[in-house]
């Protein structure tokens, strides 16, 4: 995790103006959304304000080829969709998350909250804060029916904001230990605008709308607390690295409550440049952080995670009101595989996620793809 303290000289430097343009294209902010124009404009303002707020780090080449960075800052865009896996519009059908990570001392309020949790530790050398906004959309398998499909999962939209504190715990030999404490505030239901985004996008590309959004979950504020700890092991064999990163994760809240454990295996070059690419929760604890490098590099990765689930609002239904619900399975497993390519200050990843059945009566396992692009400023 020395990547959190030094950055290598790069061959590719993205200006703030280019980054803003790239973000705008990737988030489809220029795509006409029909009835969801208001939501598109709202999302555009939030994203662009966050981009404008950030400043590029000023750097000079050091004698060892590294960069003397005044401020370490990273942006990440994560897109997850069942279309990438060609599995159709069903179950977890789409997720978008934009995150900003800043290294250094986190805001005092976040640090004060972290002190309330004894499990969170820091070696006092490497700290940072991560902020994210995102949206998730869920639909049943049968999206043609207008009436409630009792034995299929509910329609639901979820929009959220999260703030997290991350720290290195220790660094010994070839093992780096880190942890992350995350607080999430969100909204489930019509106010999350899942229906408007999905139907608007379908209209814009000329495909049929899902017909059952009148049966979606009701509005409900969501709160979440997540703690994750990971142990990154890396070994080198000539010019090739190989490693594994076990992790544990505990999530509490009215949106999700579960305990998880898993491991990610990686094989490639310069594995010490990062941990693994980000994921939208629930999922592996990747980070937008990576070490900019003078040389292009990459690696293959594959991992498994198992979760014991006590609460999933997208299956259990609303907490305080009657709503559509299904009987969830208490144990869920993920298998993810993909590759990462990095050049200069940019990192790109593509992966596929296979998730076991989450509720009784579910026809097939869930399959979706993920794309991530991260920038170091």
C-alpha positions in Angstrom: 0.0 0.0 0.0 2.9 2.3 -0.6 0.9 3.4 -3.5 -0.9 5.7 -1.1 2.2 7.7 -0.4 4.1 7.9 -3.7 3.1 8.3 -7.4 5.3 7.5 -10.4 6.0 9.9 -13.3 3.5 9.3 -16.0 3.6 9.3 -19.8 -0.1 10.4 -20.1 -1.4 13.5 -18.2 -5.1 14.3 -18.3 -6.0 17.9 -17.8 -9.0 18.9 -15.7 -10.8 20.0 -18.8 -10.3 16.7 -20.6 -11.4 14.8 -17.5 -14.6 16.8 -17.3 -15.4 16.0 -20.9 -14.6 12.3 -20.4 -16.8 12.1 -17.4 -19.6 13.8 -19.3 -19.4 11.3 -22.1 -19.2 8.2 -19.9 -22.1 9.2 -17.8 -24.4 9.6 -20.8 -25.2 13.2 -19.8 -25.6 14.2 -23.4 -28.0 11.4 -24.2 -31.7 12.6 -24.5 -33.6 10.9 -21.7 -37.1 11.9 -22.7 -39.3 12.2 -19.7 -36.3 12.1 -17.4 -34.7 15.4 -18.6 -35.1 16.9 -15.2 -33.3 14.0 -13.5 -30.6 14.1 -16.2 -30.1 17.8 -15.6 -30.0 17.3 -11.8 -27.4 14.6 -12.1 -25.4 16.7 -14.5 -25.2 19.6 -12.1 -24.1 17.4 -9.2 -21.4 15.6 -11.1 -20.1 18.8 -12.8 -20.1 20.6 -9.5 -18.0 17.8 -7.9 -15.6 17.9 -10.9 -15.3 21.7 -10.8 -14.6 21.6 -7.1 -11.6 19.3 -7.6 -8.1 20.6 -8.4 -5.4 18.8 -10.3 -2.4 17.9 -8.2 0.8 19.8 -9.0 3.8 17.6 -9.5 7.4 17.7 -10.5 9.7 14.9 -11.5 11.9 13.5 -8.7 15.4 12.1 -9.1 14.0 8.5 -8.7 11.3 8.9 -11.3 8.5 9.5 -8.8 6.3 12.6 -8.4 6.3 15.0 -5.6 2.6 15.4 -5.2 1.0 18.3 -3.2 -2.4 16.6 -3.2 -3.3 13.0 -4.0 -6.7 12.9 -5.6 -8.5 10.2 -7.6 -11.8 10.1 -9.5 -13.6 6.9 -10.4 -16.7 6.1 -12.6 -18.2 2.6 -12.1 -20.9 1.3 -14.5 -22.6 -2.1 -13.8 -25.3 -3.5 -16.1 -26.8 -6.8 -17.1 -26.5 -5.7 -20.7 -22.8 -6.1 -20.5 -23.4 -9.8 -19.7 -26.2 -10.1 -22.2 -28.6 -11.4 -19.6 -31.5 -9.1 -20.3 -33.2 -6.5 -18.1 -33.9 -8.4 -14.8 -32.9 -8.5 -11.1 -30.0 -6.1 -10.5 -30.2 -4.4 -13.9 -28.1 -1.3 -13.6 -25.7 0.6 -11.2 -23.7 3.8 -11.6 -21.3 5.3 -9.0 -19.0 8.3 -9.2 -16.4 8.6 -6.4 -13.7 11.0 -5.4 -10.9 9.9 -3.1 -8.5 12.4 -1.4 -5.5 11.2 0.5 -4.3 13.0 3.7 -6.1 13.8 6.9 -9.9 13.3 6.5 -12.4 15.9 7.6 -12.7 16.2 11.4 -16.3 15.0 11.5 -15.4 11.8 9.7 -12.4 11.2 11.9 -14.5 11.8 15.0 -17.0 9.2 13.8 -14.3 6.7 13.1 -13.0 7.0 16.7 -16.4 5.6 17.9 -15.6 2.2 16.3 -12.8 0.3 18.0 -12.3 -2.0 15.0 -11.1 0.8 12.8 -7.3 1.2 13.1 -4.6 3.3 11.4 -0.8 3.3 11.4 -0.9 7.1 11.4 1.0 7.2 8.1 -1.6 6.7 5.4 -5.1 8.0 5.6 -7.8 9.2 3.2 -11.4 9.9 2.6 -13.7 8.6 -0.2 -17.0 10.3 -1.3 -19.4 8.7 -3.7 -22.8 9.2 -5.2 -24.6 6.5 -7.0 -27.8 4.8 -8.2 -29.0 1.2 -8.4 -32.0 -0.2 -10.3 -33.8 -3.5 -9.8 -36.5 -5.1 -11.8 -38.2 -8.6 -11.8 -37.6 -11.2 -14.5 -40.9 -10.4 -16.1 -40.9 -6.8 -17.1 -43.8 -7.0 -19.5 -46.5 -7.5 -16.8 -48.3 -4.5 -15.5 -49.8 -6.3 -12.5 -47.8 -7.3 -9.4 -45.8 -10.5 -10.0 -46.0 -12.0 -6.5 -43.2 -14.6 -6.8 -40.7 -12.3 -8.5 -38.5 -9.6 -7.0 -39.8 -6.0 -6.6 -39.1 -3.1 -8.8 -36.9 -0.7 -6.9 -34.6 2.3 -7.4 -32.0 3.4 -4.9 -29.9 6.6 -4.9 -27.3 7.3 -2.3 -24.3 9.2 -1.0 -21.5 7.7 1.0 -18.5 9.0 2.9 -15.7 6.6 4.0 -12.5 6.8 5.9 -9.7 4.5 4.8 -6.4 3.8 6.5 -3.4 1.5 6.4 -3.2 -0.6 9.5 0.3 -2.1 9.0 2.9 -3.0 6.3 5.1 -6.0 7.0 7.2 -7.9 4.4 4.9 -8.8 1.5 1.6 -8.2 3.4 -0.2 -4.9 3.7 -3.2 -4.6 5.9 -5.9 -1.9 5.5 -9.4 -1.1 6.6 -12.3 1.1 5.5 -15.2 2.5 7.5 -18.1 3.8 5.3 -21.3 5.7 6.2 -24.2 5.7 3.6 -27.3 7.8 3.3 -29.8 7.1 0.6 -33.4 6.9 -0.6 -35.3 3.9 -1.9 -38.5 4.3 -3.9 -40.0 6.7 -6.5 -37.8 9.6 -5.2 -34.7 7.6 -6.1 -35.8 8.2 -9.8 -35.0 4.6 -10.9 -38.2 4.5 -13.0 -37.5 7.8 -14.8 -33.9 6.8 -15.6 -34.7 3.3 -16.9 -37.8 4.2 -18.9 -36.2 7.4 -20.2 -33.1 5.5 -21.4 -35.2 2.8 -23.0 -37.2 5.5 -24.9 -34.0 7.2 -26.0 -32.7 3.9 -27.7 -36.0 2.8 -28.9 -36.7 -0.4 -26.9 -39.8 -1.4 -24.9 -40.3 0.0 -21.4 -40.7 -2.1 -18.3 -44.4 -2.0 -17.5 -44.5 -2.7 -13.7 -43.0 0.3 -12.1 -46.3 1.2 -10.4 -45.5 -1.7 -8.1 -42.1 -0.5 -6.9 -41.1 -0.2 -3.3 -42.3 2.9 -1.4 -40.1 5.9 -0.5 -37.8 5.1 2.5 -34.7 6.8 3.8 -31.7 4.4 4.0 -28.9 4.4 6.4 -25.8 2.1 6.4 -22.6 1.5 8.2 -19.9 -0.7 6.6 -16.6 -1.9 7.9 -14.1 -3.8 5.8 -10.6 -5.1 6.5 -8.3 -6.6 3.8 -4.8 -8.2 3.7 -2.9 -7.7 0.4 -0.3 -10.4 -0.3 2.0 -10.0 -3.3 4.9 -12.2 -4.5 7.1 -11.6 -7.5 8.6 -14.1 -9.9 10.9 -12.3 -12.3 8.8 -9.7 -14.2 5.5 -11.2 -13.2 3.6 -10.7 -9.9 1.0 -12.9 -8.3 -1.0 -12.3 -5.1 -4.2 -12.7 -3.2 -6.2 -10.3 -1.0 -8.5 -11.9 1.6 -11.1 -9.6 3.2 -13.9 -9.5 5.7 -16.9 -7.1 5.6 -19.7 -6.2 8.0 -22.6 -4.1 6.9 -25.4 -2.8 9.1 -28.5 -0.8 8.2 -32.1 -0.9 6.9 -30.9 -1.3 3.3 -28.4 -4.1 3.8 -27.3 -6.1 6.8 -24.9 -8.8 6.2 -21.5 -10.3 7.0 -19.1 -11.3 4.2 -15.8 -12.9 3.6 -13.9 -13.6 0.4 -10.6 -13.5 -1.5 -9.3 -12.0 -4.7 -6.5 -13.5 -6.7 -4.4 -11.5 -9.2 -1.8 -12.3 -11.7 0.1 -9.7 -13.8 2.6 -6.8 -13.5 3.0 -4.1 -10.9 0.4 -5.5 -8.6 1.6 -3.1 -5.9 0.1 -0.3 -7.9 -3.4 -0.9 -6.5 -5.7 -3.2 -4.4 -8.3 -4.0 -7.1 -10.9 -1.9 -9.0 -13.9 -0.5 -7.2 -17.3 -2.3 -7.0 -20.7 -1.1 -6.0 -21.7 -2.6 -2.7 -22.4 -5.4 -2.1 -19.1 -6.7 -3.6 -15.4 -6.9 -3.2 -13.7 -3.9 -1.4 -11.9 -2.4 -4.3 -10.6 1.2 -4.3 -10.2 4.0 -6.8 -6.6 4.5 -5.6 -3.8 3.4 -7.8 -0.1 4.4 -8.3 0.4 6.3 -11.6 3.2 4.6 -13.5 5.6 5.5 -16.3 5.0 2.1 -17.9 1.7 0.6 -19.1 0.8 -2.5 -17.1 -2.1 -4.7 -16.2 -3.3 -7.9 -14.6 -6.0 -10.6 -14.5 -8.1 -11.1 -11.4 -10.7 -13.5 -10.1 -12.4 -13.7 -6.7 -15.1 -15.2 -4.6 -17.2 -13.8 -1.8 -19.8 -15.4 0.4 -22.4 -13.4 2.4 -24.7 -14.3 5.2 -27.6 -11.9 4.6 -29.9 -10.7 7.4 -31.5 -7.8 5.6 -31.9 -6.8 1.9 -34.6 -4.2 1.4 -34.7 -5.0 -2.3 -36.0 -8.4 -1.5 -37.5 -8.0 2.0 -39.5 -4.9 1.0 -40.0 -1.7 2.9 -39.1 -1.6 6.6 -42.0 0.4 8.0 -44.8 -0.1 5.4 -46.4 -3.0 3.6 -44.9 -3.6 0.2 -44.0 -6.2 -2.3 -41.4 -8.7 -1.0 -40.1 -12.2 -1.6 -38.4 -14.8 0.6 -34.7 -14.1 0.4 -32.0 -16.8 0.6 -29.8 -16.3 3.7 -26.5 -17.3 1.9 -25.4 -15.6 -1.3 -22.1 -16.0 -3.2 -20.3 -13.9 -5.8 -17.8 -15.0 -8.4 -16.0 -12.1 -10.2 -13.3 -12.2 -12.9 -11.8 -9.6 -15.3 -8.7 -7.6 -16.2 -7.2 -4.3 -15.4 -5.1 -2.1 -17.7 -3.2 1.0 -16.5 -1.4 3.6 -18.4 0.0 6.8 -16.8 -2.7 8.4 -14.7 -5.6 6.3 -16.0 -6.7 2.8 -15.0 -9.4 0.9 -16.8 -11.1 -2.4 -15.9 -13.7 -4.8 -17.2 -15.2 -7.6 -15.2 -18.1 -10.1 -15.1 -20.0 -10.9 -11.9 -21.9 -14.1 -11.4 -24.2 -14.0 -8.3 -26.0 -17.1 -6.9 -29.8 -17.0 -6.5 -30.9 -14.5 -3.9 -34.6 -15.4 -3.4 -36.9 -18.4 -3.4 -38.3 -19.0 -6.9 -35.6 -17.1 -8.7 -35.2 -18.8 -12.1 -31.5 -18.3 -12.8 -28.4 -16.9 -11.1 -27.7 -13.2 -11.6 -25.1 -12.2 -14.2 -23.9 -8.7 -14.9 -20.8 -6.9 -16.2 -18.9 -4.0 -14.8 -16.7 -1.2 -16.3 -14.5 1.1 -14.3 -12.3 4.0 -15.3 -10.2 5.8 -12.7 -8.1 8.9 -12.9 -5.3 10.2 -10.7 -5.2 14.0 -10.7 
